[in-house]
Amino acid sequence: MKKLSRFFLLLIGLLLGIIISDKIAGVYVNKAKLSEKLQYLEERIKNGRHYGHSCNDKDLGWIPKKGARQRRVTSEFDIVYSINSKGIRDKEVSHEKPEKEFRILALGESTVFGEGVNYGKRFTEIIEQQLG
């Protein structure tokens, strides 16, 4: 009987140790996330209403800034956004279309822009690779 009660005491002690360790680790993880969120907010405040790769537009709210290049770091991603001279997040493309070239223009919000997605991994580029 003594062995059984010692076993249960040991088991309870281990469980309490695991629970307390988990709570302590959670505090440190939350502090790290808070630090990243504060950095993100400071960056937004410093750059105005939007980020360095975009600017205000009276009709659309914001548009990509032509020729901009900016790194964005959040708790979810670390991305460098590059906007070409036409104001599109893409490689440089001439307005004059070669005769046998097929083009599609995707218009939209953050999903089309590829918020948090590296260049070459956005759905528009995957489609381009499949059609190319």
N, C-alpha and C positions, 0 to 999 in steps of 0.2 A: 504494500500500500504506500509506503514511504517513497519507493522508487517512482510510482505512478504520479504522486503529488509533486515530486521534484521535477519529473519530466514535464508536467503541465506548467509549473512555474518557469522552467527554462523556455518552454514554447511561448508562453505569454511574454516573457522578457525579450525574446527574439522578435516577436511580432511588434511589440512596442518600439524596439530599436529600429526596425524597418520603417515603421510609420513615422517616427520622429525624424529619421534620416531623410525620408522622402519629403517631409514638410520643410526641412532646412534647405534641401536642394532646390525645392520649388521657389523659395524666397530668393535665392541667388539667380535662378533662371528668370524670374519676373523682374529683378533689378536690371539684368542685362537687356531684356526686352524693353523696359522702360527707358533705359539709356538710348537705345536705338530709336525709339519713338520720339524722344526729345530731340535727338539729332535731326530726325526727319522734319519735325515741326520747326526747328530753328532754320533749316534750309528753306522751307516754304516761306517763312516770314522774311528771311533775307532776300529771297528772289521775288517777292511780291506775291500776288495771289496764286500764281502758277510757278512752274519750275523753269529753270534756265533754258530748257529746250523748247519752250513755248512762250507765246505772248498773248495778251488780251486782244480780242476781236469783238467789235460792237455787235456783229450779227451772230457769230457762232459761240461767243464766250471765250474761246481760246483757239489758237491755231499753232502748229509747229513753226518755230522760228527758223527761217532759211539759213542754212550753213551752220546751225548750232550743233554742238557736241557736248554732251554732259553725262557725267556718271551719277546714277541714282542708287543709293544704298538704303534698303529698308530691312526690316526683320525677315522679309520673305525673299528678297532678291538683291543682286548686285549687278547692275546693267549699265552699259554705256549706250546712250541714245545718240545716233548721228542722223541729222536731217540734211538732205541734199539742198542744192541751190534752188530747187523748185518748191521747197517747203514740204517735202515728202520724206518719210523715214524709209529710204531706199538708196541704192547706189545711184550715181549720176546717170540720167537717161536724157537723151536728146528729145526735143519736141518733135523733130522730124522723124517719122517712123520709116524704117527700111521697108522696101516693097513687100517682102515675103514674111515680115514679122507680124505675129499675132499679139495683141496687147489687151489686158484687162485692167481696169482701174477699180480698186476696192475702196469704197468710202464708208466711214463709220466712226465709232468712238474708240474707247480703249481696247476693245477686242481686236479691231482691225489694226490699230496702231501697234499692238503687241505689247501692252503694258506689262512689264516684268518678264518679257520673253526675249531671249538673245536673238540678234540678227541671224537669219538663216533658219530659225526654228519656228517662225510664225506660220500660221496656216496659209497665208498668201504666198509665202516663199515655197512651202511644200507643194502647193498647187502648181506654182511656176516650174518647179523641178520636175514634177510629173508630166506637165505639158511640153516641157523643153526637149 
